[in-house]
């Protein structure tokens, strides 16, 4: 649903986020892939950068750096339905991935689909992921994909992930 200009101005004043869409009202800028209802501001860019940091740390298998993107009390639900309730559990669980899976981590691709500000301190993000050639022990490689739902919170040191739910598509 499109917002009226007064609502858009109010959202911009509180650093509102974006939602990709196929149509746009006059006066909105297209990005070549659809339209963004409004242009991201600096803090929105920092939230988007958080997602880039997520992917880079994952590719590098740098679980310490990746873990720092989460709050200490972060909830993480894996695509298998395992629920880790702290950053430490999350990092330990991912660090325990078999070496063959860890070697494939650079194949993981993440795309931020939507980023909605719920307040000046909380945002809701949806990202899609694709993992080409994923293979668990004894299984043939397959291209996997899924969706992440993330709750982002602003802390003194910047935006962090408070909750993440990973859902595999086409399992």
C-alpha positions as CSV (number, residue, x, y, z in Angstrom):
1,X,0.0,0.0,0.0
2,X,1.4,3.4,-0.9
3,X,1.6,6.1,1.7
4,X,0.4,9.7,1.2
5,X,3.0,12.5,1.0
6,X,2.4,13.6,4.7
7,X,3.0,10.0,5.9
8,X,6.2,9.7,3.7
9,X,7.5,13.0,5.2
10,X,6.9,11.7,8.7
11,X,8.6,8.4,7.9
12,X,11.6,10.2,6.4
13,X,11.9,12.4,9.5
14,X,12.2,9.2,11.6
15,X,14.6,7.5,9.1
16,X,12.0,5.2,7.5
17,X,13.1,2.3,5.4
18,X,12.2,0.9,2.0
19,X,10.1,-1.8,0.4
20,X,10.7,-3.0,-3.1
21,X,7.6,-2.7,-5.4
22,X,6.8,-3.1,-9.0
23,X,4.8,0.1,-9.3
24,X,5.4,3.7,-8.1
25,X,3.5,6.9,-7.8
26,X,4.7,10.0,-9.7
27,X,7.6,11.7,-8.0
28,X,9.2,8.5,-6.6
29,X,12.5,7.4,-8.0
30,X,12.9,4.0,-9.7
31,X,16.0,1.9,-9.0
32,X,15.9,-0.2,-12.2
33,X,14.4,-3.3,-10.5
34,X,11.1,-1.8,-9.5
35,X,10.8,1.2,-7.3
36,X,11.6,2.2,-3.8
37,X,8.9,4.2,-2.0
38,X,11.5,6.5,-0.6
39,X,15.3,6.8,-0.6
40,X,17.2,5.3,2.3
41,X,18.9,7.7,4.7
42,X,22.2,7.2,6.4
43,X,20.9,5.0,9.3
44,X,19.0,2.9,6.8
45,X,22.2,2.5,4.9
46,X,23.9,1.3,8.1
47,X,21.1,-1.3,8.6
48,X,21.6,-2.4,5.0
49,X,25.4,-2.5,5.6
50,X,24.7,-4.9,8.5
51,X,23.4,-7.4,6.0
52,X,26.5,-7.0,3.9
53,X,28.7,-7.6,7.0
54,X,26.6,-10.7,7.8
55,X,27.3,-12.2,4.3
56,X,31.0,-11.2,4.3
57,X,31.7,-12.7,7.8
58,X,29.7,-15.8,6.8
59,X,31.8,-16.2,3.6
60,X,35.0,-15.8,5.6
61,X,33.8,-18.3,8.2
62,X,34.6,-15.6,10.7
63,X,32.2,-16.7,13.4
64,X,33.5,-14.2,16.0
65,X,32.9,-11.2,13.7
66,X,29.6,-12.8,12.5
67,X,28.4,-13.3,16.1
68,X,29.2,-9.6,16.9
69,X,26.4,-8.7,14.5
70,X,23.9,-10.2,17.0
71,X,22.8,-8.9,20.4
72,X,24.0,-11.1,23.4
73,X,20.4,-12.3,23.9
74,X,19.6,-12.9,20.3
75,X,17.2,-15.6,19.2
76,X,18.1,-17.6,16.2
77,X,15.9,-20.2,14.7
78,X,17.6,-22.4,12.1
79,X,16.0,-23.7,8.9
80,X,15.8,-27.1,10.7
81,X,13.8,-25.6,13.6
82,X,16.6,-25.5,16.2
83,X,16.1,-22.5,18.5
84,X,19.2,-20.9,20.0
85,X,18.5,-18.3,22.6
86,X,21.8,-16.4,22.9
87,X,24.6,-15.2,20.7
88,X,26.9,-17.7,22.2
89,X,24.6,-20.6,21.4
90,X,24.1,-19.3,17.9
91,X,27.9,-19.0,17.2
92,X,28.7,-22.4,18.8
93,X,25.9,-24.0,16.7
94,X,27.2,-22.6,13.5
95,X,30.8,-23.2,14.4
96,X,29.9,-26.9,14.8
97,X,28.9,-27.2,11.2
98,X,30.7,-30.1,9.4
99,X,33.9,-29.1,7.6
100,X,32.4,-30.0,4.3
101,X,29.5,-27.5,4.9
102,X,31.8,-24.8,6.2
103,X,33.9,-25.1,3.0
104,X,30.8,-24.3,1.0
105,X,29.9,-21.1,3.0
106,X,31.4,-18.8,0.2
107,X,28.5,-20.0,-2.0
108,X,25.9,-18.4,0.2
109,X,24.2,-15.3,-1.3
110,X,22.0,-12.9,0.7
111,X,19.6,-10.3,-0.7
112,X,17.8,-7.7,1.4
113,X,14.2,-7.7,0.2
114,X,12.4,-5.4,2.6
115,X,13.5,-3.2,5.5
116,X,10.7,-1.6,7.5
117,X,11.3,0.7,10.5
118,X,9.0,-0.1,13.3
119,X,10.5,2.8,15.4
120,X,13.7,4.8,15.5
121,X,15.2,1.9,17.5
122,X,13.7,-1.2,15.9
123,X,13.5,-2.4,12.3
124,X,12.1,-5.5,10.6
125,X,14.0,-7.0,7.7
126,X,13.3,-9.8,5.2
127,X,16.1,-11.2,3.2
128,X,16.2,-14.0,0.6
129,X,19.2,-16.4,0.5
130,X,20.5,-18.8,-2.1
131,X,23.2,-21.5,-1.5
132,X,24.4,-23.0,-4.8
133,X,25.9,-26.5,-4.7
134,X,25.0,-27.1,-1.0
135,X,25.8,-30.7,-0.1
136,X,25.6,-32.5,3.3
137,X,27.7,-35.6,3.9
138,X,26.6,-38.4,1.5
139,X,24.1,-36.2,-0.4
140,X,24.2,-34.9,-3.9
141,X,24.8,-31.1,-4.2
142,X,21.6,-29.0,-4.6
143,X,20.8,-25.4,-4.9
144,X,19.0,-24.3,-1.8
145,X,17.2,-21.1,-1.1
146,X,15.2,-19.6,1.8
147,X,14.1,-16.5,3.6
148,X,15.3,-14.8,6.7
149,X,13.1,-12.7,9.0
150,X,15.2,-10.4,11.2
151,X,14.4,-8.0,14.0
152,X,17.1,-5.3,14.1
153,X,17.7,-3.1,17.1
154,X,19.9,0.0,17.5
155,X,22.5,-0.2,20.3
156,X,25.2,2.2,21.3
157,X,27.6,0.4,19.0
158,X,25.2,0.4,16.0
159,X,22.5,-1.8,14.6
160,X,22.4,-5.5,15.7
161,X,20.3,-8.5,15.0
162,X,18.0,-9.3,18.0
163,X,16.1,-12.1,16.3
164,X,16.5,-14.1,13.2
165,X,14.2,-16.9,11.8
166,X,15.6,-18.9,8.8
167,X,13.1,-20.6,6.6
168,X,14.1,-22.9,3.8
169,X,12.0,-22.8,0.6
170,X,11.4,-25.9,-1.4
171,X,12.6,-28.4,1.1
